[in-house]
Amino acid sequence: MKKTLLFAAITFGLAACSEQAPPPAPVTPPPAPAAAEPAPVAPVAETFEARLDRIIAGEHRSPENKARDAWRHPKETLLFGGIAPGQTVIEITPGGGWFAEVIAPLFNGQGTYVAAVNDPTKASSDRARDYHTENNQKLRDKFAANAELYGAPTIVEFDPKAPAFGAAGSADVVMTFRNVHNWVGGGASDAMFKGFFDVLKPGGTLLVEEHRANADDARPVEELSKTGYLTQAWVVDAATRAGFTLSAESEINANPADTKDHPNGVWNLPPSLNVKEGDDAEKYKAIGETDRMTLKFTKPAM
């Protein structure tokens, strides 16, 4: 009996050893969450200054016009004038459109650009009438040929003796480049400065760039204007008489190499290079464009 029990115990023990629990099933980790798609990056809004840089570098500008940036400093000059998005800006007599091809695109969709041009019917001679007619049409053609770039600029024709550039108090900035001597010669300078004052809003800005005569040049202004140069003091006085206050002056467009004693005045220098056969054109090219004052005036706030 004891042998039977012992044998049974041994048999049970062996069975227990042979029937161990199976190893646990491997645990499958939960799937990793799908990587979230990156949030779309909002485009960085182009700053007004960056927009200006892009337009100045634009392919719509000819290499010849871009070459003059070194002398005319369009970016620095316009920023000095206080331009900003949403403004109404009037450029006086843009001529062939050297500045217009920068300013008009700049304000396309971000303000209003107005080109104020001479009314050919008010010209003092047939030659002047034809000149203004041709120039005005070239400007219109420039704008129309690239409407996507320029938008639809407003073109206003004015009489220099009784100028009206728009509704009173409607403009933020009026700017004029190298034109004042022409108004002096035509007896229209006082009327023009008054017209600028009238069209500007209170607190508005007048930007004037003009060929600068030596401060001690004592010639009568009418005679001096025939050279294309005017003294800075005279220009400041003309604007002040119209009601403006000089708020800032800049040497952005200064050129100390300009001796201002050229036989054909400012027209001896680039870009005109009006030199007679045998004259040393290279001398004038080496001087570069004229020495110019750059002045900012403010219409007092009412």
Buried (B, 14 or more C-beta within 10 A) or exposed (E): EEEEEEEEEEEEEEEEEEEEEEEEEEEEEEEEEEEEEEEEEEEEEEEBEEBBEEBBEEEBBEEEBEEBBEBBBBBBBBBBBBBEEEBBBBBBBBBEBBBBBBBBBBBBEBBBBBBBBBBBEBBEEEEBBEBBBEBBEEBBEBBEEEEEBBBEBBBBBBBBEEBBBBEEEBBBBBBBBBBBBBBBBBEBBEBBBBBBBBBBBEEBBBBBBBBBBBEEBEEEBEEBBEBBBBBBEBBBEBBEEBBBEBEBBBEBBBBEEBEBEBEBBBBBBBEBEBBEEEBEBEEBEEBBBBBBBBBBBBBEEE
